[in-house]
Amino acid sequence: MEIRYSKTALQDLDEIWEWTASNFGVSQADDYLQFVQQTIGSLAESPDLSRKVIGHDTFRYLLIQWRPRSNGHVVLFTISGETIEIAHIFHTSQDWAGQLKNG
């Protein structure tokens, strides 16, 4: 499967890097962004790692955590044919399900 990123998702990645760099340093930001992108890339081989979003037939999500029981990110995406479209990447502290309901 092919993975594509929406403009919003690309902006999310930039913001994740910026926040991590300002709080933990450039090296940590590079490492974390690489981890996030590799984990998203694993969807191409195993989309079943994700879960369906309850109440939304088209959306699926993947929880990404650097360490177990820590904050992380929720990747929201759709699958169409052989393409995975990454729509948005939310921090786990955000109400991503509520934002999805509100459009």
DSSP file (Angstrom, degrees, kcal/mol; ACC not computed):
  #  RESIDUE AA STRUCTURE BP1 BP2  ACC     N-H-->O    O-->H-N    N-H-->O    O-->H-N    TCO  KAPPA ALPHA  PHI   PSI    X-CA   Y-CA   Z-CA
    1    1 A M              0   0    0      0, 0.0     2,-0.4     0, 0.0    82,-0.2   0.000 360.0 360.0 360.0 152.6    0.0    0.0    0.0
    2    2 A E  E     -a   83   0A   0     80,-3.0    82,-3.4    42,-0.0     2,-0.5  -0.801 360.0-145.6-100.0 141.6    1.0    3.6   -0.6
    3    3 A I  E     -a   84   0A   0     -2,-0.4     2,-0.4    80,-0.2    82,-0.2  -0.930  17.6-177.7-109.8 129.2    1.0    6.2    2.2
    4    4 A R  E     -a   85   0A   0     80,-3.2    82,-3.5    -2,-0.5     2,-0.4  -0.943  15.6-142.7-123.0 146.5    0.1    9.8    1.4
    5    5 A Y  E     -a   86   0A   0     -2,-0.4    82,-0.2    80,-0.2    80,-0.1  -0.915  12.8-135.1-109.6 133.2    0.0   12.7    3.8
    6    6 A S     >  -     0   0    0     80,-2.6     4,-2.2    -2,-0.4     5,-0.2  -0.320  32.4-105.4 -71.6 166.2   -2.6   15.5    3.6
    7    7 A K  H  > S+     0   0    0      1,-0.2     4,-2.3     2,-0.2     5,-0.2   0.906 123.8  53.5 -58.4 -41.2   -1.4   19.1    4.0
    8    8 A T  H  > S+     0   0    0      1,-0.2     4,-2.4     2,-0.2    -1,-0.2   0.922 107.9  48.9 -60.7 -45.1   -2.8   19.1    7.5
    9    9 A A  H  > S+     0   0    0     77,-0.4     4,-2.2    78,-0.3    -1,-0.2   0.883 110.1  51.5 -64.7 -38.4   -0.8   16.0    8.4
   10   10 A L  H  X S+     0   0    0     -4,-2.2     4,-1.9     2,-0.2    -1,-0.2   0.895 110.6  48.7 -65.1 -38.9    2.4   17.5    7.0
   11   11 A Q  H  X S+     0   0    0     -4,-2.3     4,-2.5     2,-0.2    -2,-0.2   0.890 108.3  54.9 -64.9 -39.2    1.8   20.6    9.1
   12   12 A D  H  X S+     0   0    0     -4,-2.4     4,-2.6     1,-0.2    -2,-0.2   0.919 106.7  50.4 -59.6 -43.9    1.2   18.4   12.1
   13   13 A L  H  X S+     0   0    0     -4,-2.2     4,-2.3     1,-0.2    -1,-0.2   0.905 110.1  50.2 -61.8 -41.5    4.6   16.7   11.6
   14   14 A D  H  X S+     0   0    0     -4,-1.9     4,-2.7     1,-0.2    -1,-0.2   0.921 112.0  47.6 -61.2 -44.2    6.3   20.1   11.4
   15   15 A E  H  X S+     0   0    0     -4,-2.5     4,-2.6     2,-0.2     5,-0.2   0.878 109.9  52.7 -66.7 -37.9    4.6   21.2   14.6
   16   16 A I  H  X S+     0   0    0     -4,-2.6     4,-2.4     2,-0.2     5,-0.2   0.932 112.0  46.0 -61.3 -45.5    5.5   18.0   16.4
   17   17 A W  H  X S+     0   0    0     -4,-2.3     4,-2.9     2,-0.2     5,-0.2   0.941 113.1  49.5 -63.1 -47.4    9.2   18.5   15.4
   18   18 A E  H  X S+     0   0    0     -4,-2.7     4,-2.3     1,-0.2    -2,-0.2   0.928 113.5  45.2 -58.7 -48.1    9.1   22.2   16.4
   19   19 A W  H  X S+     0   0    0     -4,-2.6     4,-1.6     1,-0.2     5,-0.2   0.929 115.3  46.9 -63.4 -45.5    7.6   21.5   19.8
   20   20 A T  H  X>S+     0   0    0     -4,-2.4     4,-3.1    -5,-0.2     5,-0.6   0.905 112.3  50.3 -64.8 -41.3    9.9   18.6   20.5
   21   21 A A  H  X5S+     0   0    0     -4,-2.9     4,-1.4     3,-0.2    -1,-0.2   0.902 111.6  47.7 -63.2 -41.3   13.0   20.5   19.4
   22   22 A S  H  <5S+     0   0    0     -4,-2.3    -1,-0.2    -5,-0.2    -2,-0.2   0.779 123.3  33.3 -73.0 -24.6   12.1   23.5   21.6
   23   23 A N  H  <5S+     0   0    0     -4,-1.6    -2,-0.2    -5,-0.2    -1,-0.2   0.737 137.9  13.8-100.7 -26.8   11.4   21.2   24.6
   24   24 A F  H  <5S-     0   0    0     -4,-3.1     4,-0.3    -5,-0.2    -3,-0.2   0.444 109.3 -96.6-131.4  -4.5   13.9   18.4   24.2
   25   25 A G     X< -     0   0    0     -4,-1.4     4,-2.1    -5,-0.6    -1,-0.2  -0.107  37.2 -78.8 102.9 158.8   16.5   19.5   21.6
   26   26 A V  H  > S+     0   0    0      1,-0.2     4,-2.7     2,-0.2     5,-0.2   0.876 124.6  54.1 -63.2 -41.7   17.0   19.0   17.9
   27   27 A S  H  > S+     0   0    0      1,-0.2     4,-2.5     2,-0.2    -1,-0.2   0.926 110.7  45.9 -61.6 -44.9   18.4   15.5   18.1
   28   28 A Q  H  > S+     0   0    0     -4,-0.3     4,-2.9     2,-0.2     5,-0.2   0.890 112.0  52.4 -64.5 -39.2   15.4   14.3   20.1
   29   29 A A  H  X S+     0   0    0     -4,-2.1     4,-2.6     2,-0.2     5,-0.2   0.921 110.4  47.7 -62.9 -43.8   13.1   16.0   17.7
   30   30 A D  H  X S+     0   0    0     -4,-2.7     4,-2.2     2,-0.2    -2,-0.2   0.933 114.0  47.1 -61.0 -46.2   14.8   14.3   14.7
   31   31 A D  H  X S+     0   0    0     -4,-2.5     4,-2.2    -5,-0.2    -2,-0.2   0.919 114.1  46.4 -62.8 -44.6   14.7   10.9   16.5
   32   32 A Y  H  X S+     0   0    0     -4,-2.9     4,-2.7     2,-0.2    -1,-0.2   0.917 111.8  49.9 -67.7 -42.4   11.0   11.2   17.5
   33   33 A L  H  X S+     0   0    0     -4,-2.6     4,-2.7    -5,-0.2    -1,-0.2   0.903 111.0  50.2 -63.0 -39.7    9.9   12.4   14.1
   34   34 A Q  H  X S+     0   0    0     -4,-2.2     4,-2.6    -5,-0.2    -1,-0.2   0.915 110.7  50.2 -62.2 -42.4   11.7    9.5   12.5
   35   35 A F  H  X S+     0   0    0     -4,-2.2     4,-2.3     2,-0.2    -2,-0.2   0.924 111.6  47.8 -60.5 -46.1   10.0    7.1   15.0
   36   36 A V  H  X S+     0   0    0     -4,-2.7     4,-2.5     1,-0.2    -2,-0.2   0.936 114.0  46.3 -61.3 -47.6    6.6    8.6   14.1
   37   37 A Q  H  X S+     0   0    0     -4,-2.7     4,-2.4     1,-0.2    -2,-0.2   0.875 112.6  49.7 -66.9 -37.2    7.1    8.3   10.4
   38   38 A Q  H  X S+     0   0    0     -4,-2.6     4,-1.3     2,-0.2    -1,-0.2   0.903 111.4  49.5 -66.3 -39.9    8.5    4.8   10.6
   39   39 A T  H  < S+     0   0    0     -4,-2.3     4,-0.4     2,-0.2     3,-0.4   0.920 111.9  47.7 -65.9 -42.8    5.5    3.7   12.7
   40   40 A I  H >< S+     0   0    0     -4,-2.5     3,-1.7     1,-0.2     4,-0.4   0.908 108.0  57.3 -61.2 -41.0    3.1    5.3   10.2
   41   41 A G  H >< S+     0   0    0     -4,-2.4     3,-1.4     1,-0.3     4,-0.5   0.790  93.2  67.8 -59.9 -28.9    5.1    3.6    7.4
   42   42 A S  G >X S+     0   0    0     -4,-1.3     4,-2.2    -3,-0.4     3,-0.7   0.721  84.7  72.6 -66.0 -19.2    4.3    0.2    9.1
   43   43 A L  G <4 S+     0   0    0     -3,-1.7    -1,-0.3    -4,-0.4    -2,-0.2   0.818  84.6  66.8 -63.0 -29.3    0.7    0.7    8.2
   44   44 A A  G <4 S+     0   0    0     -3,-1.4    -1,-0.2    -4,-0.4    -2,-0.2   0.867 113.5  29.7 -59.9 -36.3    1.6    0.0    4.5
   45   45 A E  T <4 S+     0   0    0     -3,-0.7    -1,-0.2    -4,-0.5    -2,-0.2   0.762 137.1  24.4 -92.0 -29.8    2.4   -3.6    5.5
   46   46 A S    ><  +     0   0    0     -4,-2.2     3,-2.1     1,-0.1    -1,-0.2  -0.549  56.5 163.1-140.0  71.2    0.0   -4.0    8.4
   47   47 A P  G >  S+     0   0    0      0, 0.0     3,-1.6     0, 0.0    -1,-0.1   0.710  73.3  76.3 -63.2 -16.0   -3.0   -1.7    8.3
   48   48 A D  G 3  S+     0   0    0      1,-0.3    -5,-0.1    -3,-0.1    -2,-0.0   0.516  72.6  81.2 -73.3  -3.0   -4.6   -4.0   10.8
   49   49 A L  G <  S+     0   0    0     -3,-2.1    -1,-0.3    -7,-0.1     2,-0.1   0.692  88.0  72.7 -68.1 -17.7   -2.4   -2.4   13.5
   50   50 A S  S <  S-     0   0    0     -3,-1.6     2,-0.3    -4,-0.2    12,-0.2  -0.316  76.6-132.8 -93.0 175.3   -5.0    0.4   13.5
   51   51 A R  E     -B   61   0A   0     10,-2.5    10,-2.8    -2,-0.1     2,-0.2  -0.924  23.3-104.8-127.7 154.2   -8.5    0.5   14.9
   52   52 A K  E     -B   60   0A   0     -2,-0.3     2,-0.6     8,-0.2     8,-0.2  -0.513  33.9-118.5 -73.4 144.4  -11.8    1.8   13.4
   53   53 A V  E >   -B   56   0A   0      6,-2.2     3,-2.2     3,-0.5     6,-0.2  -0.772  35.1-117.3 -82.8 120.0  -13.0    5.1   14.7
   54   54 A I  T 3  S+     0   0    0     -2,-0.6     3,-0.1     1,-0.3    -1,-0.0  -0.365  98.0  16.0 -61.9 129.3  -16.4    4.4   16.4
   55   55 A G  T 3  S+     0   0    0     -2,-0.1     2,-0.4     1,-0.1    -1,-0.3   0.411 111.8  85.0  88.3  -1.5  -19.1    6.2   14.6
   56   56 A H  E <   -B   53   0A   0     -3,-2.2    -3,-0.5     3,-0.2     3,-0.4  -0.888  54.9-170.4-135.3 103.4  -17.0    6.9   11.5
   57   57 A D  E    S+     0   0A   0     -2,-0.4    -1,-0.1     1,-0.2    -3,-0.0   0.792  85.5  46.4 -64.2 -28.7  -17.0    4.1    8.9
   58   58 A T  E    S+     0   0A   0     20,-0.1    21,-0.5    -6,-0.1     2,-0.3   0.730  97.9  80.0 -90.2 -21.7  -14.2    5.7    6.8
   59   59 A F  E     + C   0  78A   0     -3,-0.4    -6,-2.2    -6,-0.2     2,-0.3  -0.655  48.9 177.9 -96.5 144.1  -11.7    6.7    9.5
   60   60 A R  E     -BC  52  77A   0     17,-2.8    17,-2.6    -2,-0.3     2,-0.3  -0.881  12.1-152.0-128.1 163.4   -9.2    4.6   11.3
   61   61 A Y  E     -BC  51  76A   0    -10,-2.8   -10,-2.5    -2,-0.3     2,-0.4  -0.975   8.6-158.4-140.1 156.6   -6.6    5.5   13.9
   62   62 A L  E     - C   0  75A   0     13,-1.8    13,-3.0    -2,-0.3     2,-0.5  -0.998  16.0-141.7-132.4 127.6   -3.2    4.4   15.1
   63   63 A L  E     - C   0  74A   0     -2,-0.4     2,-0.5    11,-0.2    11,-0.2  -0.788  17.5-166.5 -90.0 127.7   -1.8    5.3   18.6
   64   64 A I  E     + C   0  73A   0      9,-3.4     9,-2.6    -2,-0.5     2,-0.4  -0.969  10.1 173.9-117.8 124.2    1.9    6.0   18.6
   65   65 A Q  E     - C   0  72A   0     -2,-0.5     7,-0.2     7,-0.2     6,-0.1  -0.996  28.7-153.9-132.4 131.8    3.8    6.2   21.9
   66   66 A W  S    S+     0   0    0      5,-0.6    -1,-0.1    -2,-0.4     6,-0.1   0.899  92.6  15.4 -65.5 -41.9    7.6    6.5   22.3
   67   67 A R  S >  S-     0   0    0      4,-0.4     3,-1.3    -3,-0.1    -1,-0.2  -0.978  97.4 -94.7-131.0 145.8    7.3    4.8   25.7
   68   68 A P  T 3  S+     0   0    0      0, 0.0     3,-0.1     0, 0.0    -2,-0.0  -0.273 108.9  15.4 -57.1 144.9    4.4    2.7   27.1
   69   69 A R  T 3  S+     0   0    0      1,-0.2     2,-0.3    -4,-0.0    -4,-0.0   0.730 106.0 111.3  62.0  25.8    2.0    4.6   29.3
   70   70 A S  S <  S-     0   0    0     -3,-1.3    -1,-0.2     1,-0.1     0, 0.0  -0.745  77.6 -84.0-118.2 170.7    3.3    7.9   28.0
   71   71 A N        +     0   0    0     -2,-0.3    -5,-0.6    -3,-0.1    -4,-0.4  -0.291  60.0 144.7 -64.6 161.0    1.8   10.7   25.9
   72   72 A G  E     -C   65   0A   0     -7,-0.2    20,-2.2    -6,-0.1     2,-0.3  -0.733  42.5 -69.5-164.9-145.2    2.1   10.2   22.2
   73   73 A H  E     -CD  64  91A   0     -9,-2.6    -9,-3.4    18,-0.3     2,-0.5  -0.967  22.2-141.3-136.2 150.2    0.2   10.9   19.0
   74   74 A V  E     -CD  63  90A   0     16,-3.1    16,-2.7    -2,-0.3     2,-0.6  -0.956  16.8-152.2-111.4 121.0   -2.9    9.6   17.3
   75   75 A V  E     -CD  62  89A   0    -13,-3.0   -13,-1.8    -2,-0.5     2,-0.5  -0.846   8.6-160.8 -96.8 121.0   -2.7    9.2   13.6
   76   76 A L  E     +CD  61  88A   0     12,-2.9    11,-2.4    -2,-0.6    12,-1.6  -0.883  25.4 150.8-104.0 129.0   -6.1    9.6   11.9
   77   77 A F  E     -CD  60  86A   0    -17,-2.6   -17,-2.8    -2,-0.5     2,-0.3  -0.948  34.8-136.2-152.3 168.5   -6.4    8.1    8.3
   78   78 A T  E     -CD  59  85A   0      7,-1.8     7,-2.5    -2,-0.3     2,-0.5  -0.885  14.8-140.3-123.9 159.3   -8.5    6.6    5.6
   79   79 A I  E     + D   0  84A   0    -21,-0.5     2,-0.4    -2,-0.3     5,-0.2  -0.990  20.4 174.1-121.6 127.1   -7.9    3.7    3.3
   80   80 A S  E >   - D   0  83A   0      3,-2.8     3,-1.9    -2,-0.5     2,-0.4  -0.937  64.4 -52.6-134.1 110.3   -9.0    3.9   -0.3
   81   81 A G  T 3  S-     0   0    0     -2,-0.4     0, 0.0     1,-0.3     0, 0.0  -0.475 123.8 -17.3  62.5-119.1   -8.0    1.0   -2.5
   82   82 A E  T 3  S+     0   0    0     -2,-0.4   -80,-3.0    -3,-0.1     2,-0.5   0.103 119.5  95.0-104.2  20.1   -4.3    0.7   -2.1
   83   83 A T  E <   -aD   2  80A   0     -3,-1.9    -3,-2.8   -82,-0.2     2,-0.6  -0.949  54.7-159.8-120.9 130.8   -3.7    4.1   -0.6
   84   84 A I  E     -aD   3  79A   0    -82,-3.4   -80,-3.2    -2,-0.5     2,-0.7  -0.940  14.5-159.2-102.6 119.5   -3.6    5.1    3.0
   85   85 A E  E     -aD   4  78A   0     -7,-2.5    -7,-1.8    -2,-0.6     2,-0.7  -0.889   8.0-146.9-104.9 111.6   -4.3    8.9    3.4
   86   86 A I  E     +aD   5  77A   0    -82,-3.5   -80,-2.6    -2,-0.7   -77,-0.4  -0.682  21.7 176.7 -77.8 115.6   -3.0   10.3    6.6
   87   87 A A  E     -     0   0A   0    -11,-2.4   -78,-0.3    -2,-0.7     2,-0.3   0.870  57.1 -11.5 -90.2 -41.3   -5.5   13.0    7.5
   88   88 A H  E     - D   0  76A   0    -12,-1.6   -12,-2.9   -80,-0.1     2,-0.5  -0.991  47.7-145.5-160.7 150.8   -4.3   14.4   10.8
   89   89 A I  E     - D   0  75A   0     -2,-0.3     2,-0.3   -14,-0.2   -14,-0.2  -0.960  26.0-172.2-126.9 112.6   -1.9   13.7   13.6
   90   90 A F  E     - D   0  74A   0    -16,-2.7   -16,-3.1    -2,-0.5     2,-0.2  -0.736  26.3-116.4-103.8 148.9   -3.1   14.7   17.1
   91   91 A H  E >   - D   0  73A   0     -2,-0.3     3,-1.9   -18,-0.2   -18,-0.3  -0.579  32.7-116.8 -74.2 148.8   -1.4   14.7   20.4
   92   92 A T  T 3  S+     0   0    0    -20,-2.2   -19,-0.1     1,-0.3     4,-0.1   0.720 113.9  62.4 -63.9 -19.6   -2.9   12.2   22.8
   93   93 A S  T 3  S+     0   0    0    -21,-0.3    -1,-0.3     2,-0.1     2,-0.2   0.632  89.1  90.2 -79.5 -12.0   -3.9   15.1   25.1
   94   94 A Q  S <  S-     0   0    0     -3,-1.9     2,-1.8     1,-0.1     3,-0.2  -0.521  87.4-119.2 -82.3 151.3   -6.1   16.6   22.4
   95   95 A D     >  +     0   0    0      1,-0.2     4,-2.2    -2,-0.2     5,-0.2  -0.570  47.4 162.5 -85.5  73.8   -9.8   15.7   22.1
   96   96 A W  H  > S+     0   0    0     -2,-1.8     4,-1.9    -5,-0.2    -1,-0.2   0.855  70.7  53.0 -67.4 -34.6   -9.3   14.2   18.6
   97   97 A A  H  > S+     0   0    0     -3,-0.2     4,-1.9     2,-0.2    -1,-0.2   0.911 110.5  48.2 -66.9 -40.1  -12.5   12.3   18.6
   98   98 A G  H  > S+     0   0    0      1,-0.2     4,-1.7     2,-0.2    -2,-0.2   0.890 110.5  51.0 -65.5 -39.9  -14.4   15.4   19.5
   99   99 A Q  H  < S+     0   0    0     -4,-2.2     4,-0.2     1,-0.2    -1,-0.2   0.853 108.1  52.9 -65.8 -33.8  -12.7   17.4   16.8
  100  100 A L  H >< S+     0   0    0     -4,-1.9     3,-1.1     1,-0.2    -1,-0.2   0.897 107.8  50.9 -67.5 -40.1  -13.6   14.7   14.3
  101  101 A K  H 3< S+     0   0    0     -4,-1.9    -1,-0.2     1,-0.2    -2,-0.2   0.850 107.9  53.3 -63.3 -35.0  -17.3   14.9   15.3
  102  102 A N  T 3<        0   0    0     -4,-1.7    -1,-0.2    -5,-0.1    -2,-0.2   0.422 360.0 360.0 -84.7   1.4  -17.2   18.7   14.9
  103  103 A G    <         0   0    0     -3,-1.1    -3,-0.2    -4,-0.2    -2,-0.1   0.451 360.0 360.0  93.4 360.0  -15.9   18.4   11.3
